[in-house]
Amino acid sequence: MNKKGLDEMQLQKRNSIGYQAFLMLLYLLMLDAGLYGFGFRWISYPANVMIILSLCAGIYVIRLIAANAFAGPS
């Protein structure tokens, strides 16, 4: 049932961090789209989305490692 070897606290922490990272990604993309609509372009189109996505994914992984929710207890 638990293939990753994470205990219940680690699973809840991982899910919480994942939801927060997803919301941060959503808000940053909406902010970027709003600024793009007002004429503010900081980087051309495909690069801005990739930078925001990479930033959010990096923050997600760093927070998982810091919260000890990346690998199960051995």
C-alpha positions as CSV (number, residue, x, y, z in Angstrom):
1,M,0.0,0.0,0.0
2,N,2.7,2.5,1.0
3,K,5.2,2.0,-1.9
4,K,7.4,5.0,-1.1
5,G,8.1,4.0,2.5
6,L,7.0,7.4,3.9
7,D,5.2,7.5,7.2
8,E,1.9,9.3,7.7
9,M,3.4,12.5,8.9
10,Q,5.8,12.7,5.9
11,L,2.9,12.0,3.5
12,Q,0.9,14.8,5.0
13,K,3.8,17.2,5.0
14,R,4.6,16.3,1.4
15,N,1.0,16.9,0.3
16,S,0.9,20.2,2.2
17,I,4.1,21.4,0.5
18,G,2.8,20.2,-2.8
19,Y,-0.5,22.1,-2.6
20,Q,1.4,25.3,-1.5
21,A,3.8,25.0,-4.4
22,F,1.0,24.4,-6.9
23,L,-0.9,27.5,-5.6
24,M,2.4,29.5,-5.8
25,L,2.8,28.4,-9.4
26,L,-0.8,29.3,-10.2
27,Y,-0.5,32.8,-8.7
28,L,2.9,33.5,-10.3
29,L,1.5,32.5,-13.7
30,M,-1.6,34.6,-13.3
31,L,0.6,37.5,-12.2
32,D,2.8,37.0,-15.2
33,A,-0.2,36.9,-17.5
34,G,-1.7,40.0,-16.0
35,L,1.6,41.9,-16.3
36,Y,1.9,40.6,-19.9
37,G,-1.6,42.0,-20.6
38,F,-0.6,45.4,-19.3
39,G,2.4,45.4,-21.6
40,F,5.2,44.5,-19.1
41,R,7.4,41.8,-20.7
42,W,10.4,40.7,-18.7
43,I,11.3,37.7,-20.8
44,S,9.8,36.4,-24.1
45,Y,6.9,34.0,-23.9
46,P,8.1,30.5,-23.6
47,A,11.0,31.4,-21.4
48,N,9.0,33.2,-18.7
49,V,6.7,30.2,-18.1
50,M,9.7,27.8,-18.0
51,I,11.5,30.1,-15.5
52,I,8.4,30.3,-13.2
53,L,7.9,26.5,-13.4
54,S,11.5,25.8,-12.7
55,L,11.5,28.2,-9.8
56,C,8.4,26.7,-8.2
57,A,9.7,23.1,-8.7
58,G,13.0,24.0,-7.1
59,I,11.3,25.6,-4.1
60,Y,9.1,22.5,-3.8
61,V,12.1,20.1,-3.8
62,I,14.1,22.3,-1.4
63,R,11.2,22.4,1.0
64,L,10.6,18.7,0.8
65,I,14.2,18.0,1.7
66,A,14.2,20.6,4.5
67,A,11.0,19.0,5.9
68,N,12.5,15.5,5.7
69,A,9.6,14.4,3.5
70,F,11.6,13.4,0.5
71,A,12.8,9.9,1.5
72,G,11.3,7.4,3.8
73,P,12.9,6.3,7.1
74,S,15.4,3.5,6.6
